[in-house]
């Protein structure tokens, strides 16, 4: 397509009878068969595309909006709190709570101080009267006994 045709093709396609289209455009169309054929092809394609245009009064019906809203509500995620009402979740939750109570009870009972030192009236640190703390030779088991006696000592 030559330059005079390319410059005014859009204006010609929108209204072929427009007076603003130059005489040079019409003269070139009459003289050049290649440009004339190209303009006819483009005009035909434009008319086909315009025939596919929907009518101006095309609007969805009221039922369309109600159906869309119903689908949106159907697909909405369930509430977080509804999971607590499911029977399978309730069984698992009660089992987990029972296991937690059992575990905490075992921990509390195992860390509770024993009462077997409570009956002692005095604390015996060493039987022979000598102190083993200075040289660091006190045995680990004796340390535990001494600490246990100190922890269980009650003054009345």
SEKE-260444 format. One record per atom (N, C-alpha, C): residue number from 0; atom name; z, y, x. Coordinates in steps of 0.02 Angstrom, whole numbers, plus 50000, padded with zeros to 5 digits. Layout:
! SEKE-260444
R num atomo pz py px
R NUM CA Z Y X
...
! end
This chain:
! SEKE-260444
R num atomo pz py px
R 0 N 50000 49942 50042
R 0 CA 50000 50000 50000
R 0 C 50000 50062 50045
R 1 N 49961 50111 50026
R 1 CA 49954 50171 50066
R 1 C 50008 50222 50049
R 2 N 50016 50271 50091
R 2 CA 50070 50320 50087
R 2 C 50071 50360 50021
R 3 N 50015 50386 49995
R 3 CA 50019 50424 49933
R 3 C 50044 50382 49875
R 4 N 50028 50319 49874
R 4 CA 50051 50274 49821
R 4 C 50125 50260 49829
R 5 N 50147 50246 49890
R 5 CA 50218 50231 49902
R 5 C 50263 50290 49885
R 6 N 50239 50351 49897
R 6 CA 50280 50410 49884
R 6 C 50293 50421 49810
R 7 N 50246 50406 49767
R 7 CA 50253 50422 49696
R 7 C 50254 50360 49651
R 8 N 50263 50301 49679
R 8 CA 50262 50239 49640
R 8 C 50319 50236 49589
R 9 N 50379 50254 49609
R 9 CA 50436 50252 49564
R 9 C 50426 50298 49504
R 10 N 50402 50357 49517
R 10 CA 50390 50405 49464
R 10 C 50336 50379 49416
R 11 N 50284 50348 49444
R 11 CA 50230 50321 49403
R 11 C 50255 50263 49360
R 12 N 50299 50219 49389
R 12 CA 50324 50161 49351
R 12 C 50370 50183 49294
R 13 N 50407 50237 49304
R 13 CA 50453 50259 49251
R 13 C 50414 50290 49193
R 14 N 50359 50326 49208
R 14 CA 50318 50355 49154
R 14 C 50247 50365 49180
R 15 N 50201 50320 49164
R 15 CA 50132 50325 49190
R 15 C 50094 50387 49165
R 16 N 50116 50417 49110
R 16 CA 50081 50476 49083
R 16 C 50112 50542 49106
R 17 N 50158 50539 49154
R 17 CA 50192 50599 49177
R 17 C 50142 50647 49211
R 18 N 50146 50711 49194
R 18 CA 50100 50762 49221
R 18 C 50118 50782 49292
R 19 N 50179 50766 49314
R 19 CA 50200 50786 49381
R 19 C 50170 50741 49436
R 20 N 50142 50685 49416
R 20 CA 50111 50641 49466
R 20 C 50048 50675 49491
R 21 N 50040 50677 49556
R 21 CA 49984 50715 49586
R 21 C 49917 50684 49571
R 22 N 49867 50727 49574
R 22 CA 49797 50704 49564
R 22 C 49776 50659 49621
R 23 N 49808 50671 49679
R 23 CA 49792 50629 49738
R 23 C 49811 50556 49724
R 24 N 49867 50546 49689
R 24 CA 49890 50478 49671
R 24 C 49838 50444 49627
R 25 N 49816 50478 49574
R 25 CA 49767 50448 49528
R 25 C 49699 50438 49562
R 26 N 49681 50483 49604
R 26 CA 49617 50477 49640
R 26 C 49619 50418 49688
R 27 N 49675 50410 49721
R 27 CA 49681 50354 49768
R 27 C 49681 50288 49730
R 28 N 49714 50285 49672
R 28 CA 49713 50223 49632
R 28 C 49642 50206 49610
R 29 N 49604 50256 49593
R 29 CA 49536 50243 49570
R 29 C 49491 50221 49627
R 30 N 49504 50245 49687
R 30 CA 49461 50230 49745
R 30 C 49482 50166 49781
R 31 N 49547 50150 49784
R 31 CA 49571 50093 49824
R 31 C 49588 50035 49778
R 32 N 49550 49982 49783
R 32 CA 49563 49923 49740
R 32 C 49626 49886 49761
R 33 N 49642 49886 49825
R 33 CA 49703 49853 49850
R 33 C 49765 49886 49821
R 34 N 49769 49952 49823
R 34 CA 49826 49989 49796
R 34 C 49828 49983 49720
R 35 N 49769 49984 49688
R 35 CA 49766 49977 49616
R 35 C 49793 49910 49594
R 36 N 49775 49856 49629
R 36 CA 49800 49789 49613
R 36 C 49876 49785 49625
R 37 N 49900 49815 49679
R 37 CA 49972 49814 49695
R 37 C 50011 49851 49641
R 38 N 49985 49908 49617
R 38 CA 50020 49946 49565
R 38 C 50020 49907 49500
R 39 N 49966 49873 49483
R 39 CA 49963 49832 49423
R 39 C 50015 49775 49427
R 40 N 50019 49743 49485
R 40 CA 50068 49689 49494
R 40 C 50140 49714 49487
R 41 N 50153 49769 49519
R 41 CA 50221 49797 49515
R 41 C 50236 49820 49443
R 42 N 50188 49848 49408
R 42 CA 50197 49869 49338
R 42 C 50212 49809 49294
R 43 N 50176 49754 49306
R 43 CA 50187 49694 49266
R 43 C 50257 49666 49278
R 44 N 50278 49664 49341
R 44 CA 50345 49639 49358
R 44 C 50399 49685 49328
R 45 N 50386 49749 49328
R 45 CA 50434 49796 49298
R 45 C 50441 49785 49224
R 46 N 50385 49773 49190
R 46 CA 50387 49761 49118
R 46 C 50423 49695 49103
R 47 N 50414 49644 49146
R 47 CA 50450 49581 49136
R 47 C 50526 49590 49144
R 48 N 50544 49628 49194
R 48 CA 50616 49641 49205
R 48 C 50646 49682 49148
R 49 N 50609 49729 49122
R 49 CA 50634 49769 49065
R 49 C 50641 49726 49003
R 50 N 50598 49676 48995
R 50 CA 50604 49632 48936
R 50 C 50667 49589 48939
R 51 N 50693 49579 48999
R 51 CA 50754 49539 49006
R 51 C 50818 49580 48995
R 52 N 50811 49644 48989
R 52 CA 50869 49688 48979
R 52 C 50901 49672 48911
R 53 N 50967 49666 48910
R 53 CA 51001 49651 48846
R 53 C 50999 49712 48800
R 54 N 51007 49700 48736
R 54 CA 51007 49757 48689
R 54 C 51068 49801 48702
R 55 N 51062 49864 48682
R 55 CA 51116 49913 48696
R 55 C 51178 49900 48654
R 56 N 51171 49872 48596
R 56 CA 51228 49862 48551
R 56 C 51264 49796 48562
R 57 N 51257 49766 48619
R 57 CA 51288 49702 48634
R 57 C 51362 49712 48652
R 58 N 51405 49691 48608
R 58 CA 51478 49694 48620
R 58 C 51508 49629 48597
R 59 N 51560 49606 48632
R 59 CA 51592 49544 48611
R 59 C 51630 49553 48545
R 60 N 51635 49499 48509
R 60 CA 51670 49501 48445
R 60 C 51745 49504 48456
R 61 N 51782 49517 48403
R 61 CA 51855 49520 48408
R 61 C 51884 49451 48424
R 62 N 51853 49399 48401
R 62 CA 51877 49331 48416
R 62 C 51874 49317 48490
R 63 N 51826 49346 48525
R 63 CA 51819 49336 48597
R 63 C 51883 49358 48632
R 64 N 51907 49417 48616
R 64 CA 51968 49442 48649
R 64 C 52029 49399 48632
R 65 N 52033 49376 48570
R 65 CA 52091 49334 48553
R 65 C 52087 49266 48588
R 66 N 52027 49239 48596
R 66 CA 52020 49175 48632
R 66 C 52038 49184 48706
R 67 N 52016 49239 48736
R 67 CA 52032 49251 48807
R 67 C 52108 49258 48815
R 68 N 52141 49294 48772
R 68 CA 52213 49303 48777
R 68 C 52250 49237 48767
R 69 N 52225 49195 48722
R 69 CA 52256 49129 48711
R 69 C 52250 49086 48773
R 70 N 52192 49088 48806
R 70 CA 52183 49048 48867
R 70 C 52228 49073 48923
R 71 N 52235 49138 48928
R 71 CA 52279 49166 48980
R 71 C 52350 49143 48969
R 72 N 52373 49144 48907
R 72 CA 52441 49122 48892
R 72 C 52450 49047 48905
R 73 N 52398 49007 48892
R 73 CA 52402 48935 48905
R 73 C 52409 48921 48980
R 74 N 52374 48959 49020
R 74 CA 52374 48947 49092
R 74 C 52431 48982 49129
R 75 N 52472 49019 49094
R 75 CA 52528 49053 49126
R 75 C 52576 49002 49154
R 76 N 52603 49014 49213
R 76 CA 52650 48965 49242
R 76 C 52715 48962 49202
R 77 N 52744 48903 49202
R 77 CA 52807 48894 49167
R 77 C 52863 48931 49203
R 78 N 52915 48945 49166
R 78 CA 52972 48980 49194
R 78 C 53009 48935 49243
R 79 N 53039 48966 49293
R 79 CA 53078 48929 49343
R 79 C 53136 48892 49310
R 80 N 53165 48921 49259
R 80 CA 53225 48893 49228
R 80 C 53209 48831 49187
R 81 N 53147 48820 49168
R 81 CA 53129 48761 49129
R 81 C 53136 48697 49170
R 82 N 53135 48702 49236
R 82 CA 53142 48642 49278
R 82 C 53212 48612 49270
R 83 N 53262 48651 49253
R 83 CA 53330 48625 49244
R 83 C 53336 48583 49181
R 84 N 53290 48591 49134
R 84 CA 53293 48553 49072
R 84 C 53257 48486 49076
R 85 N 53223 48472 49130
R 85 CA 53188 48408 49137
R 85 C 53238 48353 49152
R 86 N 53232 48295 49119
R 86 CA 53281 48241 49130
R 86 C 53281 48214 49202
R 87 N 53224 48208 49233
R 87 CA 53221 48182 49301
R 87 C 53257 48228 49349
R 88 N 53248 48293 49340
R 88 CA 53282 48341 49384
R 88 C 53357 48340 49371
R 89 N 53378 48332 49309
R 89 CA 53449 48329 49293
R 89 C 53483 48269 49327
R 90 N 53450 48212 49327
R 90 CA 53478 48152 49360
R 90 C 53484 48164 49435
R 91 N 53433 48192 49464
R 91 CA 53435 48205 49536
R 91 C 53489 48255 49554
R 92 N 53496 48306 49512
R 92 CA 53546 48358 49524
R 92 C 53616 48329 49519
R 93 N 53629 48287 49469
R 93 CA 53695 48257 49462
R 93 C 53710 48209 49520
R 94 N 53660 48172 49543
R 94 CA 53670 48128 49600
R 94 C 53685 48168 49663
R 95 N 53650 48223 49673
R 95 CA 53661 48264 49732
R 95 C 53731 48296 49729
R 96 N 53752 48318 49671
R 96 CA 53819 48347 49664
R 96 C 53873 48295 49678
R 97 N 53863 48235 49652
R 97 CA 53911 48181 49666
R 97 C 53915 48165 49740
R 98 N 53858 48162 49773
R 98 CA 53857 48148 49844
R 98 C 53891 48204 49883
R 99 N 53882 48265 49862
R 99 CA 53913 48322 49895
R 99 C 53989 48321 49886
R 100 N 54012 48305 49826
R 100 CA 54085 48300 49814
R 100 C 54114 48244 49856
R 101 N 54081 48188 49861
R 101 CA 54105 48132 49901
R 101 C 54108 48151 49975
R 102 N 54057 48183 49999
R 102 CA 54054 48204 50069
R 102 C 54108 48255 50085
R 103 N 54117 48304 50042
R 103 CA 54168 48355 50054
R 103 C 54239 48325 50050
R 104 N 54249 48280 50003
R 104 CA 54314 48247 49998
R 104 C 54330 48207 50060
R 105 N 54280 48171 50086
R 105 CA 54290 48132 50147
R 105 C 54306 48178 50205
R 106 N 54272 48234 50209
R 106 CA 54285 48282 50264
R 106 C 54355 48311 50259
R 107 N 54375 48330 50199
R 107 CA 54442 48360 50191
R 107 C 54496 48309 50207
R 108 N 54488 48248 50185
R 108 CA 54538 48197 50199
R 108 C 54541 48179 50273
R 109 N 54484 48180 50307
R 109 CA 54484 48162 50377
R 109 C 54509 48218 50422
R 110 N 54506 48280 50401
R 110 CA 54530 48335 50442
R 110 C 54600 48358 50423
R 111 N 54630 48328 50374
R 111 CA 54697 48346 50353
R 111 C 54747 48321 50406
R 112 N 54796 48361 50425
R 112 CA 54844 48338 50476
R 112 C 54884 48279 50451
R 113 N 54896 48233 50495
R 113 CA 54933 48173 50475
R 113 C 55008 48189 50472
R 114 N 55041 48152 50430
R 114 CA 55112 48164 50417
R 114 C 55158 48120 50459
R 115 N 55133 48080 50507
R 115 CA 55176 48033 50543
R 115 C 55218 48069 50596
R 116 N 55204 48132 50611
R 116 CA 55245 48169 50659
R 116 C 55299 48211 50623
R 117 N 55297 48213 50558
R 117 CA 55342 48258 50521
R 117 C 55415 48236 50524
R 118 N 55429 48173 50535
R 118 CA 55497 48149 50535
R 118 C 55535 48161 50600
R 119 N 55502 48184 50651
R 119 CA 55535 48195 50716
R 119 C 55578 48258 50713
R 120 N 55639 48252 50740
R 120 CA 55683 48311 50740
R 120 C 55672 48354 50802
R 121 N 55655 48325 50856
R 121 CA 55644 48362 50917
R 121 C 55580 48340 50951
R 122 N 55561 48375 51001
R 122 CA 55501 48360 51037
R 122 C 55520 48336 51106
R 123 N 55493 48279 51125
R 123 CA 55507 48251 51191
R 123 C 55446 48265 51234
R 124 N 55455 48304 51287
R 124 CA 55397 48320 51328
R 124 C 55390 48270 51385
R 125 N 55444 48250 51412
R 125 CA 55440 48202 51466
R 125 C 55504 48162 51466
R 126 N 55499 48097 51478
R 126 CA 55558 48055 51475
R 126 C 55599 48059 51538
R 127 N 55569 48068 51594
R 127 CA 55607 48068 51656
R 127 C 55631 48137 51675
R 128 N 55615 48187 51635
R 128 CA 55640 48254 51650
R 128 C 55595 48295 51694
R 129 N 55544 48265 51723
R 129 CA 55500 48303 51767
R 129 C 55439 48327 51727
R 130 N 55413 48381 51747
R 130 CA 55355 48410 51713
R 130 C 55292 48390 51750
R 131 N 55243 48367 51713
R 131 CA 55179 48346 51742
R 131 C 55126 48400 51735
R 132 N 55144 48460 51714
R 132 CA 55094 48511 51702
R 132 C 55073 48547 51765
R 133 N 55117 48549 51816
R 133 CA 55101 48589 51875
R 133 C 55045 48558 51917
R 134 N 55046 48493 51926
R 134 CA 54996 48462 51969
R 134 C 54933 48440 51931
R 135 N 54932 48447 51866
R 135 CA 54872 48431 51826
R 135 C 54861 48357 51819
R 136 N 54912 48315 51831
R 136 CA 54902 48243 51828
R 136 C 54920 48213 51761
R 137 N 54932 48253 51711
R 137 CA 54950 48226 51646
R 137 C 54888 48190 51616
R 138 N 54900 48134 51589
R 138 CA 54845 48093 51563
R 138 C 54821 48121 51495
R 139 N 54757 48110 51479
R 139 CA 54729 48138 51417
R 139 C 54765 48113 51354
R 140 N 54785 48050 51353
R 140 CA 54819 48024 51294
R 140 C 54887 48057 51285
R 141 N 54922 48068 51340
R 141 CA 54987 48101 51335
R 141 C 54978 48174 51312
R 142 N 54924 48206 51331
R 142 CA 54911 48273 51307
R 142 C 54905 48274 51232
R 143 N 54868 48225 51206
R 143 CA 54859 48222 51133
R 143 C 54925 48212 51097
R 144 N 54969 48170 51126
R 144 CA 55034 48158 51095
R 144 C 55076 48222 51097
R 145 N 55075 48257 51154
R 145 CA 55114 48318 51160
R 145 C 55088 48371 51112
R 146 N 55022 48379 51108
R 146 CA 54994 48428 51062
R 146 C 55009 48409 50989
R 147 N 55007 48344 50975
R 147 CA 55023 48322 50907
R 147 C 55095 48336 50890
R 148 N 55140 48325 50938
R 148 CA 55211 48338 50925
R 148 C 55223 48413 50917
R 149 N 55190 48453 50956
R 149 CA 55198 48526 50950
R 149 C 55171 48551 50884
R 150 N 55115 48524 50862
R 150 CA 55085 48546 50799
R 150 C 55127 48525 50739
R 151 N 55161 48467 50744
R 151 CA 55200 48442 50688
R 151 C 55272 48466 50689
R 152 N 55293 48501 50740
R 152 CA 55362 48523 50746
R 152 C 55378 48576 50693
R 153 N 55433 48565 50659
R 153 CA 55456 48612 50608
R 153 C 55529 48631 50624
R 154 N 55541 48694 50621
R 154 CA 55610 48715 50629
R 154 C 55640 48727 50560
R 155 N 55696 48697 50548
R 155 CA 55729 48703 50483
R 155 C 55780 48758 50483
! end
